[in-house]
Amino acid sequence: MMYSIGALSKKTNISIRTLRYYDEIGLLKPAKVVESGYRYYSNEEIKVLQHIAALKELGFTLATIKEMLSAGKDSQQGHRWKDYLDFELAAVRKEKNRLDELEKLLQIASYALEMKGEIESEDIFLFIKALQSPSEIRETFLAQHFSEHEIEIIKNLPNLSLNDPRSMEWARLIRKVKENMHEPPSSIISQKLAEEILEISMEWFQQDEQLIDRYWSLIRPEEGTEAKVYGMDTDVMDHIEQIVDYYLSHLEEGDGNDS
């Protein structure tokens, strides 16, 4: 069966202009051209066209596709195809890794915006530095300070670089803390925040209070140094400790009065 260029265009959703261009560059020649100049294509050309479309989708250039298709059926064709496909697969994987890293960076920036209401250039540098830090360093740190069971709990904590709804929940909570640091520990707002922080901490750390205390002390930055965990600088951590201590002390007093 033969198809005119117009019929082929409708069948494949490839424009007539593109089909003519393929003919001009020798990528896809019609089966025959009649005296009037009309081009006609057979099923064989349709197969080649489908092949071209698939290779374009993979990212090959028209020049490369032409070279691949013109390789013929000699003994070297399989090797040439493998070289081309291996090259393109490597390029796709590289691009995928780049996009994965970009997604993580944008995800962190989204949480940062929720936490602070703005994103500063220093934050971006910090995010990039964190993403580029070797995972071996984190693994070594965890192994030095925690048991295998504790490490499993810590690894399950919200990761700001992933699309974890708990991360946004934490970002909003820390933003509330930052916005209300002028409040005394005894205020209703401070005590509500303390209660939320304790509930989340106990849930995420599987009710292990000792692990919470040890983890908290290890992520506390030294005076004058940058935060080890984003948003958790010395002032914020000091305020959280004050409101939580006040909450716990009065909670114990209440328990004592009930006895």
Secondary structure, 3 states (H helix, E strand, C coil): CCEEHHHHHHHHCCCHHHHHHHHHCCCCCCCEECCCCCEEECHHHHHHHHHHHHHHHHCCCHHHHHHHHCCCCCCCHHHHHHHHHHHHHHHHHHHHHHHHHHHHHHHHHHHHHHHHCCCCHHHHHHHHHHHHCCHHHHHHHHHHHCCHHHHHHHHCCCCCCCCCHHHHHHHHHHHHHHHCCCCCCCCHHHHHHHHHHHHHHHHHCCCCHHHHHHHHHHHCCCCCCCCCCCCCCHHHHHHHHHHHHHHHHHHHHHHHHHC
